[in-house]
Amino acid sequence: MSATASAGQGQGQQGQGRGQPQPPAQSLYDALELTPAATQEEIQRAYKRLALRYHPDKAGPSESAAEKFKAAAHAYHILNDPERREIYDRYGEDGLVMMEQLRNFMQSDQGTLLQGTLAAGCAGFVILLPLLTSLLALVGARLDGSLCSSWGAVLTPLWVLDCMLLLGGCCFLLGPDSSAANAGWQLLCFVLVLVAQVLTAAKLDGKGTSFTAALSPLLLLGVLRMLAAVAPLARERKWSARMAAHLRASVGACVAPHRGNAASGVQQQAGLRGAAGGEAYVQLNEMEAGQAKPPPPMQQQQQAGGQGGSTQTGRPPPGLPPFTHTGSRGAQGRGAG
């Protein structure tokens, strides 16, 4: 019981220890022995005093003094800058880390590109909004009959917008990252759209032939874009056909020698089998006529292996697969024996 009670008391003490609030981490003002209301002059004087006290040349090889010196230097580096001090007072050291990360990103190439994109977007919005508003107002007034100007004059905001797009496109396409083919293609598309706009305005003023002719540049642009989209597929299909033909030719060149060797091997087997059969037939005829002596038992076995009525496997020459020979003369030879 006493052991159980002591264990319970130990657990209770541990629980009380966990529940107690931890002491706050040392702040930068504590490292300089100041309060958050300290002025810049007080921060500088405090750092000089602590640097003279805890400098390794003054305090000697003491680890605690070296740690206090580093903490004082870090606190002075942040609190001496008004911008960093303001961020630290509001968000703590986490805010300082985020500020440094954001500053590094904005100084990188990605940050520069983002700044340029945002600036161009804001400028474009500020410029495009008045142009589009005036264009819609002029077109509405011309359609209502309250404005008697020509359509060329009514569409003046559109011409201004085209000029701005042309200048911006030239600056972008003539950059180091753009190719001449891409720049030429984009310029051709812009010219076709501009020609369609001019022909449509002339037709509205009664100077053109038809709207079909006025919109023909847009039709041509659509056809060109369709061809540009289909051309990569055609090139890929042609490349696939060439690769398939090359693969078939390579496989044929590798297989042809093996086919020739197999055919020559079959012919050699057929010739050897024919020669062995003819020799055995002559020996059998001589034995029946009594002109020749029977071969030794080992030779009879070899002849039976090459002539026997039952299928037996002879020993072929080196380099050729085993072959079998079944003949009716084998039965006659065994009967004669």
MIMAR-404423 format. One record per residue (C-alpha): x, y, z; residue number from 1; residue in three letters. Coordinates in Angstrom, 1 decimal, decimal comma, m for minus. Layout:
BEGIN
<site x="X" y="Y" z="Z" num="NUM" residu="ALA"/>
...
//
This chain:
BEGIN
<site x="0,0" y="0,0" z="0,0" num="1" residu="MET"/>
<site x="2,8" y="2,3" z="0,9" num="2" residu="SER"/>
<site x="4,5" y="1,7" z="m2,5" num="3" residu="ALA"/>
<site x="1,2" y="2,4" z="m4,3" num="4" residu="THR"/>
<site x="0,7" y="5,5" z="m2,4" num="5" residu="ALA"/>
<site x="4,2" y="6,8" z="m3,0" num="6" residu="SER"/>
<site x="3,8" y="6,0" z="m6,8" num="7" residu="ALA"/>
<site x="0,5" y="7,9" z="m6,8" num="8" residu="GLY"/>
<site x="2,1" y="10,9" z="m5,1" num="9" residu="GLN"/>
<site x="4,9" y="10,8" z="m7,6" num="10" residu="GLY"/>
<site x="2,5" y="10,9" z="m10,5" num="11" residu="GLN"/>
<site x="0,5" y="13,7" z="m8,9" num="12" residu="GLY"/>
<site x="3,7" y="15,7" z="m8,5" num="13" residu="GLN"/>
<site x="4,6" y="15,1" z="m12,1" num="14" residu="GLN"/>
<site x="1,1" y="16,2" z="m13,2" num="15" residu="GLY"/>
<site x="1,4" y="19,3" z="m11,1" num="16" residu="GLN"/>
<site x="4,8" y="20,0" z="m12,7" num="17" residu="GLY"/>
<site x="3,3" y="19,7" z="m16,2" num="18" residu="ARG"/>
<site x="0,4" y="22,0" z="m15,3" num="19" residu="GLY"/>
<site x="2,6" y="24,8" z="m14,0" num="20" residu="GLN"/>
<site x="3,3" y="27,6" z="m16,5" num="21" residu="PRO"/>
<site x="6,7" y="27,5" z="m18,1" num="22" residu="GLN"/>
<site x="8,8" y="30,7" z="m17,7" num="23" residu="PRO"/>
<site x="8,8" y="32,9" z="m20,8" num="24" residu="PRO"/>
<site x="11,7" y="32,8" z="m23,1" num="25" residu="ALA"/>
<site x="14,2" y="35,6" z="m22,8" num="26" residu="GLN"/>
<site x="13,3" y="38,5" z="m25,0" num="27" residu="SER"/>
<site x="15,7" y="40,8" z="m26,9" num="28" residu="LEU"/>
<site x="15,1" y="43,5" z="m24,4" num="29" residu="TYR"/>
<site x="16,1" y="41,2" z="m21,5" num="30" residu="ASP"/>
<site x="19,3" y="40,4" z="m23,4" num="31" residu="ALA"/>
<site x="20,2" y="44,1" z="m23,3" num="32" residu="LEU"/>
<site x="18,8" y="44,5" z="m19,7" num="33" residu="GLU"/>
<site x="16,2" y="47,0" z="m20,9" num="34" residu="LEU"/>
<site x="12,5" y="47,5" z="m21,1" num="35" residu="THR"/>
<site x="10,4" y="47,7" z="m24,3" num="36" residu="PRO"/>
<site x="10,1" y="51,5" z="m23,8" num="37" residu="ALA"/>
<site x="13,8" y="52,0" z="m24,1" num="38" residu="ALA"/>
<site x="15,0" y="54,6" z="m26,6" num="39" residu="THR"/>
<site x="17,6" y="54,2" z="m29,4" num="40" residu="GLN"/>
<site x="20,3" y="55,9" z="m27,3" num="41" residu="GLU"/>
<site x="19,6" y="53,7" z="m24,3" num="42" residu="GLU"/>
<site x="19,9" y="50,6" z="m26,6" num="43" residu="ILE"/>
<site x="23,2" y="51,7" z="m27,9" num="44" residu="GLN"/>
<site x="24,6" y="52,5" z="m24,4" num="45" residu="ARG"/>
<site x="23,4" y="49,2" z="m23,1" num="46" residu="ALA"/>
<site x="25,0" y="47,2" z="m25,9" num="47" residu="TYR"/>
<site x="28,4" y="49,0" z="m25,4" num="48" residu="LYS"/>
<site x="28,3" y="48,3" z="m21,7" num="49" residu="ARG"/>
<site x="27,5" y="44,6" z="m22,2" num="50" residu="LEU"/>
<site x="30,0" y="44,3" z="m25,0" num="51" residu="ALA"/>
<site x="32,8" y="45,6" z="m22,8" num="52" residu="LEU"/>
<site x="31,7" y="43,3" z="m19,9" num="53" residu="ARG"/>
<site x="31,2" y="40,0" z="m21,8" num="54" residu="TYR"/>
<site x="33,7" y="40,4" z="m24,6" num="55" residu="HIS"/>
<site x="36,0" y="37,3" z="m24,8" num="56" residu="PRO"/>
<site x="39,0" y="39,6" z="m24,5" num="57" residu="ASP"/>
<site x="37,6" y="41,0" z="m21,2" num="58" residu="LYS"/>
<site x="35,7" y="38,0" z="m19,7" num="59" residu="ALA"/>
<site x="38,2" y="35,3" z="m20,7" num="60" residu="GLY"/>
<site x="37,3" y="31,8" z="m21,9" num="61" residu="PRO"/>
<site x="33,9" y="31,7" z="m20,2" num="62" residu="SER"/>
<site x="31,0" y="29,9" z="m22,0" num="63" residu="GLU"/>
<site x="28,3" y="31,9" z="m20,2" num="64" residu="SER"/>
<site x="30,0" y="35,2" z="m21,0" num="65" residu="ALA"/>
<site x="30,3" y="34,2" z="m24,6" num="66" residu="ALA"/>
<site x="26,6" y="33,3" z="m24,8" num="67" residu="GLU"/>
<site x="25,6" y="36,6" z="m23,2" num="68" residu="LYS"/>
<site x="27,8" y="38,5" z="m25,7" num="69" residu="PHE"/>
<site x="26,2" y="36,7" z="m28,7" num="70" residu="LYS"/>
<site x="22,7" y="37,4" z="m27,3" num="71" residu="ALA"/>
<site x="23,5" y="41,1" z="m26,8" num="72" residu="ALA"/>
<site x="24,9" y="41,4" z="m30,3" num="73" residu="ALA"/>
<site x="21,8" y="39,7" z="m31,8" num="74" residu="HIS"/>
<site x="19,4" y="41,9" z="m29,8" num="75" residu="ALA"/>
<site x="21,3" y="45,1" z="m30,8" num="76" residu="TYR"/>
<site x="21,3" y="44,0" z="m34,5" num="77" residu="HIS"/>
<site x="17,5" y="43,8" z="m34,5" num="78" residu="ILE"/>
<site x="16,5" y="46,6" z="m32,0" num="79" residu="LEU"/>
<site x="18,9" y="49,2" z="m33,5" num="80" residu="ASN"/>
<site x="16,9" y="49,0" z="m36,8" num="81" residu="ASP"/>
<site x="13,6" y="50,9" z="m36,4" num="82" residu="PRO"/>
<site x="11,8" y="48,7" z="m39,0" num="83" residu="GLU"/>
<site x="13,0" y="45,4" z="m37,5" num="84" residu="ARG"/>
<site x="12,2" y="46,7" z="m34,0" num="85" residu="ARG"/>
<site x="8,6" y="47,6" z="m35,0" num="86" residu="GLU"/>
<site x="8,1" y="44,1" z="m36,6" num="87" residu="ILE"/>
<site x="9,5" y="42,5" z="m33,5" num="88" residu="TYR"/>
<site x="7,3" y="44,4" z="m31,2" num="89" residu="ASP"/>
<site x="4,2" y="43,4" z="m33,2" num="90" residu="ARG"/>
<site x="4,9" y="39,8" z="m34,3" num="91" residu="TYR"/>
<site x="8,0" y="38,6" z="m32,4" num="92" residu="GLY"/>
<site x="10,9" y="36,8" z="m33,9" num="93" residu="GLU"/>
<site x="8,6" y="34,8" z="m36,2" num="94" residu="ASP"/>
<site x="7,6" y="38,0" z="m37,9" num="95" residu="GLY"/>
<site x="11,3" y="38,8" z="m38,5" num="96" residu="LEU"/>
<site x="11,9" y="35,4" z="m40,1" num="97" residu="VAL"/>
<site x="8,9" y="35,9" z="m42,4" num="98" residu="MET"/>
<site x="10,1" y="39,4" z="m43,3" num="99" residu="MET"/>
<site x="13,6" y="38,1" z="m44,2" num="100" residu="GLU"/>
<site x="12,1" y="35,3" z="m46,4" num="101" residu="GLN"/>
<site x="9,9" y="37,8" z="m48,2" num="102" residu="LEU"/>
<site x="12,7" y="40,2" z="m48,8" num="103" residu="ARG"/>
<site x="14,9" y="37,4" z="m50,2" num="104" residu="ASN"/>
<site x="12,1" y="36,3" z="m52,5" num="105" residu="PHE"/>
<site x="11,5" y="39,8" z="m53,8" num="106" residu="MET"/>
<site x="15,2" y="40,3" z="m54,6" num="107" residu="GLN"/>
<site x="15,3" y="37,0" z="m56,6" num="108" residu="SER"/>
<site x="14,5" y="36,6" z="m60,3" num="109" residu="ASP"/>
<site x="11,0" y="35,2" z="m59,5" num="110" residu="GLN"/>
<site x="10,3" y="38,2" z="m57,3" num="111" residu="GLY"/>
<site x="11,4" y="40,6" z="m60,0" num="112" residu="THR"/>
<site x="9,2" y="38,9" z="m62,5" num="113" residu="LEU"/>
<site x="6,3" y="39,0" z="m60,1" num="114" residu="LEU"/>
<site x="6,8" y="42,8" z="m59,5" num="115" residu="GLN"/>
<site x="6,9" y="43,4" z="m63,3" num="116" residu="GLY"/>
<site x="3,8" y="41,4" z="m63,9" num="117" residu="THR"/>
<site x="1,9" y="43,2" z="m61,2" num="118" residu="LEU"/>
<site x="3,0" y="46,6" z="m62,4" num="119" residu="ALA"/>
<site x="2,1" y="45,8" z="m66,0" num="120" residu="ALA"/>
<site x="m1,3" y="44,4" z="m64,9" num="121" residu="GLY"/>
<site x="m2,1" y="47,5" z="m62,9" num="122" residu="CYS"/>
<site x="m1,0" y="49,8" z="m65,6" num="123" residu="ALA"/>
<site x="m2,9" y="47,8" z="m68,2" num="124" residu="GLY"/>
<site x="m6,1" y="47,9" z="m66,1" num="125" residu="PHE"/>
<site x="m5,8" y="51,7" z="m65,5" num="126" residu="VAL"/>
<site x="m5,3" y="52,3" z="m69,2" num="127" residu="ILE"/>
<site x="m7,6" y="49,7" z="m70,7" num="128" residu="LEU"/>
<site x="m10,6" y="50,6" z="m68,5" num="129" residu="LEU"/>
<site x="m11,0" y="54,1" z="m69,9" num="130" residu="PRO"/>
<site x="m10,4" y="53,0" z="m73,5" num="131" residu="LEU"/>
<site x="m13,0" y="50,2" z="m73,3" num="132" residu="LEU"/>
<site x="m15,5" y="52,5" z="m71,6" num="133" residu="THR"/>
<site x="m15,1" y="55,2" z="m74,2" num="134" residu="SER"/>
<site x="m15,3" y="52,7" z="m77,0" num="135" residu="LEU"/>
<site x="m18,6" y="51,3" z="m75,8" num="136" residu="LEU"/>
<site x="m20,0" y="54,8" z="m75,3" num="137" residu="ALA"/>
<site x="m19,0" y="55,9" z="m78,8" num="138" residu="LEU"/>
<site x="m20,4" y="52,7" z="m80,4" num="139" residu="VAL"/>
<site x="m23,7" y="53,1" z="m78,6" num="140" residu="GLY"/>
<site x="m24,0" y="56,7" z="m79,5" num="141" residu="ALA"/>
<site x="m23,3" y="55,9" z="m83,2" num="142" residu="ARG"/>
<site x="m25,9" y="53,1" z="m83,2" num="143" residu="LEU"/>
<site x="m28,5" y="55,3" z="m81,6" num="144" residu="ASP"/>
<site x="m27,9" y="58,0" z="m84,3" num="145" residu="GLY"/>
<site x="m26,9" y="60,7" z="m81,8" num="146" residu="SER"/>
<site x="m23,4" y="60,7" z="m83,3" num="147" residu="LEU"/>
<site x="m22,9" y="61,2" z="m87,0" num="148" residu="CYS"/>
<site x="m19,2" y="60,6" z="m87,2" num="149" residu="SER"/>
<site x="m17,7" y="57,8" z="m89,3" num="150" residu="SER"/>
<site x="m17,0" y="54,4" z="m87,9" num="151" residu="TRP"/>
<site x="m13,3" y="55,0" z="m88,3" num="152" residu="GLY"/>
<site x="m13,6" y="58,0" z="m85,9" num="153" residu="ALA"/>
<site x="m15,9" y="56,1" z="m83,6" num="154" residu="VAL"/>
<site x="m13,4" y="53,2" z="m83,3" num="155" residu="LEU"/>
<site x="m10,5" y="55,6" z="m82,3" num="156" residu="THR"/>
<site x="m10,1" y="54,0" z="m78,8" num="157" residu="PRO"/>
<site x="m9,8" y="50,6" z="m80,6" num="158" residu="LEU"/>
<site x="m6,9" y="52,0" z="m82,8" num="159" residu="TRP"/>
<site x="m5,2" y="53,3" z="m79,7" num="160" residu="VAL"/>
<site x="m5,5" y="50,0" z="m78,0" num="161" residu="LEU"/>
<site x="m4,1" y="48,2" z="m81,1" num="162" residu="ASP"/>
<site x="m1,1" y="50,5" z="m81,1" num="163" residu="CYS"/>
<site x="m0,4" y="49,8" z="m77,4" num="164" residu="MET"/>
<site x="m0,7" y="46,1" z="m77,9" num="165" residu="LEU"/>
<site x="1,7" y="46,3" z="m80,9" num="166" residu="LEU"/>
<site x="4,3" y="48,2" z="m78,8" num="167" residu="LEU"/>
<site x="4,0" y="45,9" z="m75,9" num="168" residu="GLY"/>
<site x="4,2" y="42,8" z="m78,1" num="169" residu="GLY"/>
<site x="7,3" y="44,1" z="m79,8" num="170" residu="CYS"/>
<site x="9,0" y="44,7" z="m76,5" num="171" residu="CYS"/>
<site x="8,1" y="41,2" z="m75,3" num="172" residu="PHE"/>
<site x="8,8" y="39,3" z="m78,5" num="173" residu="LEU"/>
<site x="12,1" y="41,0" z="m79,2" num="174" residu="LEU"/>
<site x="13,4" y="40,0" z="m75,8" num="175" residu="GLY"/>
<site x="16,3" y="37,5" z="m75,3" num="176" residu="PRO"/>
<site x="14,0" y="34,6" z="m74,4" num="177" residu="ASP"/>
<site x="11,9" y="34,8" z="m77,6" num="178" residu="SER"/>
<site x="12,6" y="33,2" z="m81,0" num="179" residu="SER"/>
<site x="12,4" y="34,8" z="m84,4" num="180" residu="ALA"/>
<site x="9,8" y="32,3" z="m85,6" num="181" residu="ALA"/>
<site x="7,5" y="32,9" z="m82,6" num="182" residu="ASN"/>
<site x="7,9" y="36,7" z="m83,1" num="183" residu="ALA"/>
<site x="7,0" y="36,5" z="m86,8" num="184" residu="GLY"/>
<site x="4,0" y="34,3" z="m86,1" num="185" residu="TRP"/>
<site x="2,6" y="36,6" z="m83,4" num="186" residu="GLN"/>
<site x="3,2" y="39,6" z="m85,7" num="187" residu="LEU"/>
<site x="1,3" y="37,9" z="m88,5" num="188" residu="LEU"/>
<site x="m1,7" y="37,2" z="m86,3" num="189" residu="CYS"/>
<site x="m1,8" y="40,8" z="m85,1" num="190" residu="PHE"/>
<site x="m1,6" y="42,1" z="m88,6" num="191" residu="VAL"/>
<site x="m4,5" y="39,9" z="m89,8" num="192" residu="LEU"/>
<site x="m6,7" y="41,0" z="m86,9" num="193" residu="VAL"/>
<site x="m5,9" y="44,7" z="m87,6" num="194" residu="LEU"/>
<site x="m6,7" y="44,3" z="m91,3" num="195" residu="VAL"/>
<site x="m10,0" y="42,7" z="m90,4" num="196" residu="ALA"/>
<site x="m10,8" y="45,6" z="m88,1" num="197" residu="GLN"/>
<site x="m10,0" y="48,2" z="m90,8" num="198" residu="VAL"/>
<site x="m12,0" y="46,4" z="m93,5" num="199" residu="LEU"/>
<site x="m15,0" y="46,0" z="m91,1" num="200" residu="THR"/>
<site x="m14,9" y="49,8" z="m90,3" num="201" residu="ALA"/>
<site x="m14,7" y="50,6" z="m94,0" num="202" residu="ALA"/>
<site x="m17,7" y="48,3" z="m94,7" num="203" residu="LYS"/>
<site x="m19,7" y="50,0" z="m92,0" num="204" residu="LEU"/>
<site x="m19,0" y="53,3" z="m93,6" num="205" residu="ASP"/>
<site x="m20,3" y="51,9" z="m97,0" num="206" residu="GLY"/>
<site x="m16,8" y="51,7" z="m98,6" num="207" residu="LYS"/>
<site x="m16,3" y="48,0" z="m98,7" num="208" residu="GLY"/>
<site x="m17,6" y="45,2" z="m100,8" num="209" residu="THR"/>
<site x="m19,0" y="42,8" z="m98,3" num="210" residu="SER"/>
<site x="m18,7" y="41,6" z="m94,7" num="211" residu="PHE"/>
<site x="m17,4" y="38,3" z="m96,0" num="212" residu="THR"/>
<site x="m14,4" y="40,0" z="m97,6" num="213" residu="ALA"/>
<site x="m13,9" y="42,1" z="m94,5" num="214" residu="ALA"/>
<site x="m13,8" y="39,1" z="m92,2" num="215" residu="LEU"/>
<site x="m11,7" y="37,0" z="m94,6" num="216" residu="SER"/>
<site x="m8,5" y="37,8" z="m92,7" num="217" residu="PRO"/>
<site x="m10,0" y="36,2" z="m89,6" num="218" residu="LEU"/>
<site x="m11,0" y="33,2" z="m91,6" num="219" residu="LEU"/>
<site x="m7,4" y="32,9" z="m92,9" num="220" residu="LEU"/>
<site x="m6,1" y="33,3" z="m89,3" num="221" residu="LEU"/>
<site x="m8,3" y="30,4" z="m88,2" num="222" residu="GLY"/>
<site x="m7,0" y="28,2" z="m91,0" num="223" residu="VAL"/>
<site x="m3,4" y="29,0" z="m90,1" num="224" residu="LEU"/>
<site x="m3,9" y="28,3" z="m86,5" num="225" residu="ARG"/>
<site x="m5,6" y="25,0" z="m87,3" num="226" residu="MET"/>
<site x="m2,6" y="24,0" z="m89,5" num="227" residu="LEU"/>
<site x="m0,2" y="25,1" z="m86,8" num="228" residu="ALA"/>
<site x="m2,0" y="22,8" z="m84,4" num="229" residu="ALA"/>
<site x="m2,1" y="19,8" z="m86,8" num="230" residu="VAL"/>
<site x="1,5" y="20,1" z="m88,1" num="231" residu="ALA"/>
<site x="3,1" y="18,7" z="m84,9" num="232" residu="PRO"/>
<site x="0,7" y="15,7" z="m85,0" num="233" residu="LEU"/>
<site x="1,6" y="15,0" z="m88,7" num="234" residu="ALA"/>
<site x="5,3" y="15,3" z="m87,9" num="235" residu="ARG"/>
<site x="5,0" y="12,9" z="m85,0" num="236" residu="GLU"/>
<site x="3,1" y="10,4" z="m87,2" num="237" residu="ARG"/>
<site x="5,7" y="10,6" z="m90,0" num="238" residu="LYS"/>
<site x="8,5" y="10,1" z="m87,4" num="239" residu="TRP"/>
<site x="6,7" y="7,1" z="m86,0" num="240" residu="SER"/>
<site x="6,4" y="5,5" z="m89,5" num="241" residu="ALA"/>
<site x="10,1" y="6,1" z="m90,1" num="242" residu="ARG"/>
<site x="11,0" y="4,5" z="m86,8" num="243" residu="MET"/>
<site x="8,8" y="1,5" z="m87,5" num="244" residu="ALA"/>
<site x="10,4" y="0,9" z="m90,9" num="245" residu="ALA"/>
<site x="13,9" y="1,2" z="m89,4" num="246" residu="HIS"/>
<site x="13,0" y="m1,2" z="m86,7" num="247" residu="LEU"/>
<site x="11,6" y="m3,8" z="m89,2" num="248" residu="ARG"/>
<site x="14,8" y="m3,4" z="m91,3" num="249" residu="ALA"/>
<site x="17,0" y="m4,0" z="m88,3" num="250" residu="SER"/>
<site x="15,1" y="m7,0" z="m87,2" num="251" residu="VAL"/>
<site x="15,2" y="m8,5" z="m90,7" num="252" residu="GLY"/>
<site x="19,0" y="m8,0" z="m90,9" num="253" residu="ALA"/>
<site x="19,4" y="m9,7" z="m87,6" num="254" residu="CYS"/>
<site x="17,1" y="m12,7" z="m88,4" num="255" residu="VAL"/>
<site x="18,3" y="m13,4" z="m92,0" num="256" residu="ALA"/>
<site x="21,7" y="m15,0" z="m91,1" num="257" residu="PRO"/>
<site x="20,0" y="m17,4" z="m88,6" num="258" residu="HIS"/>
<site x="17,4" y="m18,4" z="m91,2" num="259" residu="ARG"/>
<site x="20,2" y="m19,2" z="m93,8" num="260" residu="GLY"/>
<site x="22,1" y="m21,3" z="m91,2" num="261" residu="ASN"/>
<site x="18,9" y="m23,2" z="m90,3" num="262" residu="ALA"/>
<site x="18,2" y="m24,0" z="m94,0" num="263" residu="ALA"/>
<site x="21,8" y="m25,2" z="m94,6" num="264" residu="SER"/>
<site x="21,6" y="m27,4" z="m91,5" num="265" residu="GLY"/>
<site x="18,4" y="m29,1" z="m92,7" num="266" residu="VAL"/>
<site x="20,0" y="m29,7" z="m96,1" num="267" residu="GLN"/>
<site x="23,1" y="m31,3" z="m94,5" num="268" residu="GLN"/>
<site x="20,9" y="m33,5" z="m92,3" num="269" residu="GLN"/>
<site x="19,0" y="m34,7" z="m95,4" num="270" residu="ALA"/>
<site x="22,2" y="m35,5" z="m97,3" num="271" residu="GLY"/>
<site x="23,7" y="m37,4" z="m94,4" num="272" residu="LEU"/>
<site x="20,6" y="m39,4" z="m93,8" num="273" residu="ARG"/>
<site x="20,4" y="m40,3" z="m97,6" num="274" residu="GLY"/>
<site x="24,1" y="m41,4" z="m97,6" num="275" residu="ALA"/>
<site x="23,7" y="m43,6" z="m94,5" num="276" residu="ALA"/>
<site x="20,5" y="m45,2" z="m95,9" num="277" residu="GLY"/>
<site x="22,2" y="m46,1" z="m99,2" num="278" residu="GLY"/>
<site x="25,2" y="m47,6" z="m97,5" num="279" residu="GLU"/>
<site x="23,1" y="m49,8" z="m95,2" num="280" residu="ALA"/>
<site x="21,0" y="m51,0" z="m98,2" num="281" residu="TYR"/>
<site x="24,2" y="m52,1" z="m100,1" num="282" residu="VAL"/>
<site x="25,4" y="m54,0" z="m97,0" num="283" residu="GLN"/>
<site x="22,1" y="m55,8" z="m96,6" num="284" residu="LEU"/>
<site x="22,1" y="m56,9" z="m100,3" num="285" residu="ASN"/>
<site x="25,6" y="m58,3" z="m99,9" num="286" residu="GLU"/>
<site x="24,7" y="m60,2" z="m96,8" num="287" residu="MET"/>
<site x="21,6" y="m61,8" z="m98,5" num="288" residu="GLU"/>
<site x="23,8" y="m62,9" z="m101,5" num="289" residu="ALA"/>
<site x="26,4" y="m64,4" z="m99,1" num="290" residu="GLY"/>
<site x="29,1" y="m62,3" z="m100,4" num="291" residu="GLN"/>
<site x="29,8" y="m60,3" z="m97,3" num="292" residu="ALA"/>
<site x="30,4" y="m61,3" z="m93,7" num="293" residu="LYS"/>
<site x="28,1" y="m60,1" z="m91,0" num="294" residu="PRO"/>
<site x="29,5" y="m57,0" z="m89,2" num="295" residu="PRO"/>
<site x="30,7" y="m57,2" z="m85,6" num="296" residu="PRO"/>
<site x="28,1" y="m56,9" z="m82,8" num="297" residu="PRO"/>
<site x="29,1" y="m53,2" z="m82,1" num="298" residu="MET"/>
<site x="28,8" y="m52,4" z="m85,9" num="299" residu="GLN"/>
<site x="25,4" y="m54,2" z="m86,0" num="300" residu="GLN"/>
<site x="24,2" y="m52,1" z="m83,1" num="301" residu="GLN"/>
<site x="25,4" y="m48,9" z="m84,9" num="302" residu="GLN"/>
<site x="23,7" y="m50,0" z="m88,1" num="303" residu="GLN"/>
<site x="20,5" y="m50,9" z="m86,2" num="304" residu="ALA"/>
<site x="20,7" y="m47,5" z="m84,6" num="305" residu="GLY"/>
<site x="20,8" y="m45,9" z="m88,1" num="306" residu="GLY"/>
<site x="18,4" y="m48,4" z="m89,8" num="307" residu="GLN"/>
<site x="16,2" y="m49,9" z="m87,1" num="308" residu="GLY"/>
<site x="12,5" y="m50,1" z="m87,7" num="309" residu="GLY"/>
<site x="11,8" y="m48,6" z="m84,3" num="310" residu="SER"/>
<site x="12,7" y="m44,9" z="m84,0" num="311" residu="THR"/>
<site x="16,2" y="m44,5" z="m82,6" num="312" residu="GLN"/>
<site x="18,4" y="m41,5" z="m82,3" num="313" residu="THR"/>
<site x="21,8" y="m41,6" z="m84,1" num="314" residu="GLY"/>
<site x="24,8" y="m39,6" z="m83,2" num="315" residu="ARG"/>
<site x="25,0" y="m36,7" z="m85,7" num="316" residu="PRO"/>
<site x="28,1" y="m34,8" z="m86,7" num="317" residu="PRO"/>
<site x="29,3" y="m32,0" z="m84,5" num="318" residu="PRO"/>
<site x="27,2" y="m28,8" z="m84,9" num="319" residu="GLY"/>
<site x="24,0" y="m30,6" z="m86,1" num="320" residu="LEU"/>
<site x="21,0" y="m31,5" z="m84,0" num="321" residu="PRO"/>
<site x="20,2" y="m35,2" z="m83,4" num="322" residu="PRO"/>
<site x="18,0" y="m36,8" z="m86,1" num="323" residu="PHE"/>
<site x="16,0" y="m40,0" z="m86,3" num="324" residu="THR"/>
<site x="15,6" y="m42,4" z="m89,2" num="325" residu="HIS"/>
<site x="12,9" y="m45,0" z="m89,5" num="326" residu="THR"/>
<site x="13,0" y="m47,5" z="m92,4" num="327" residu="GLY"/>
<site x="11,4" y="m50,7" z="m93,5" num="328" residu="SER"/>
<site x="14,9" y="m52,2" z="m94,3" num="329" residu="ARG"/>
<site x="15,7" y="m52,4" z="m90,6" num="330" residu="GLY"/>
<site x="13,0" y="m55,0" z="m90,1" num="331" residu="ALA"/>
<site x="14,4" y="m57,0" z="m93,0" num="332" residu="GLN"/>
<site x="17,9" y="m56,8" z="m91,6" num="333" residu="GLY"/>
<site x="16,8" y="m58,1" z="m88,2" num="334" residu="ARG"/>
<site x="14,9" y="m60,9" z="m89,9" num="335" residu="GLY"/>
<site x="17,9" y="m61,8" z="m91,9" num="336" residu="ALA"/>
<site x="20,1" y="m61,7" z="m88,8" num="337" residu="GLY"/>
//
